[in-house]
Amino acid sequence: MKGVVVYYSRWGNCKQVAESVAKGLEETGHEVSLVDAGSQKALEVEPDFLLVGSPTRIGKMAGPVKKFIKKAVPDAWEGKPFAAFGTGLQSALEKSEPNAADGIHLALEAMGLKPIAPAFKAGVVEMKGPLVEGDRERALEFGKEVGAALGG
Ligand SMILES: Cc1cc2nc3c(=O)[nH]c(=O)nc-3n(C[C@H](O)[C@H](O)[C@H](O)COP(=O)(O)O)c2cc1C
């Protein structure tokens, strides 16, 4: 299947997660375009599936991702499979504080898209990173799990 992984990233952490997720999807046989939500470019393909990820900002998704969901996810995508991911401070993750991934999951579900997997969250040690050790690999595994769940 053909899909799109949309992300936003200020310091590159969420981008690394997006790249690993995309790699996992590709390893399970899917064709993936990686799209920076901040570029505000129109999507080149109409995807069979959609993944959206964002850094957490005060418990929520970043502005460019919110805009992407509002503008670029048309009604026509109702019923399409999706999954959400997010990055946030590991200290906040450990306390189960709100994460961008949850907001993205809820927003896309409310638009009628169908979740393929629970929201995936990766931790950063400090605001600008780095990612918590092992979380790139977890992101790759998440991509593979989503890819396997999508099937052929
Ligand atoms: C203004 C601001 C608010 C933030 N609020 C949160 C927060 O509420 N919870 C959290 O876990 N991380 C928070 N963070 C940390 C970011 O999630 C972290 O910097 C980001 O995930 C790093 O990813 P990036 O390099 O892709 O931007 C905040 C960061 C900034 C700059």
The ligand as a Tripos MOL2 file, in Angstrom:
@<TRIPOS>MOLECULE
LIG
   31    33     1     0     0
SMALL
NO_CHARGES

@<TRIPOS>ATOM
      1 C1          7.0730   25.4660   24.1670 C.3       1 LIG1
      2 C2          7.3320   24.0220   24.4750 C.ar      1 LIG1
      3 C3          6.4210   23.3120   25.2480 C.ar      1 LIG1
      4 C4          6.6290   21.9660   25.5550 C.ar      1 LIG1
      5 N1          5.7050   21.2920   26.2940 N.ar      1 LIG1
      6 C5          5.8820   19.9600   26.5310 C.ar      1 LIG1
      7 C6          4.8960   19.2170   27.2440 C.ar      1 LIG1
      8 O1          3.8590   19.7070   27.6580 O.2       1 LIG1
      9 N2          5.1190   17.8900   27.4510 N.ar      1 LIG1
     10 C7          6.2520   17.2570   27.0050 C.ar      1 LIG1
     11 O2          6.3970   16.0610   27.2100 O.2       1 LIG1
     12 N3          7.2050   17.9440   26.3160 N.ar      1 LIG1
     13 C8          7.0430   19.2800   26.0750 C.ar      1 LIG1
     14 N4          8.0020   19.9670   25.3810 N.ar      1 LIG1
     15 C9          9.2070   19.2480   24.9020 C.3       1 LIG1
     16 C10         9.0340   18.8600   23.4420 C.3       1 LIG1
     17 O3          8.0560   17.8580   23.3170 O.3       1 LIG1
     18 C11        10.3480   18.4000   22.8330 C.3       1 LIG1
     19 O4         11.1800   19.5490   22.7470 O.3       1 LIG1
     20 C12        10.1330   17.8030   21.4590 C.3       1 LIG1
     21 O5          9.4030   16.6040   21.5520 O.3       1 LIG1
     22 C13        11.4370   17.5530   20.7390 C.3       1 LIG1
     23 O6         11.1240   17.1400   19.4290 O.3       1 LIG1
     24 P1         11.6610   17.9430   18.1730 P.3       1 LIG1
     25 O7         13.1460   17.9310   18.2370 O.co2     1 LIG1
     26 O8         11.1840   17.1190   17.0000 O.co2     1 LIG1
     27 O9         11.0490   19.3030   18.1460 O.co2     1 LIG1
     28 C14         7.8050   21.3200   25.0760 C.ar      1 LIG1
     29 C15         8.7210   22.0370   24.2880 C.ar      1 LIG1
     30 C16         8.5000   23.3700   23.9840 C.ar      1 LIG1
     31 C17         9.5080   24.0980   23.1360 C.3       1 LIG1
@<TRIPOS>BOND
     1     1     2 1
     2     2     3 ar
     3     2    30 ar
     4     3     4 ar
     5     4     5 ar
     6     4    28 ar
     7     5     6 ar
     8     6     7 ar
     9     6    13 1
    10     7     8 2
    11     7     9 ar
    12     9    10 ar
    13    10    11 2
    14    10    12 ar
    15    12    13 ar
    16    13    14 ar
    17    14    15 1
    18    14    28 ar
    19    15    16 1
    20    16    17 1
    21    16    18 1
    22    18    19 1
    23    18    20 1
    24    20    21 1
    25    20    22 1
    26    22    23 1
    27    23    24 1
    28    24    25 2
    29    24    26 1
    30    24    27 1
    31    28    29 ar
    32    29    30 ar
    33    30    31 1
@<TRIPOS>SUBSTRUCTURE
     1 LIG1         1 GROUP 0 **** ****
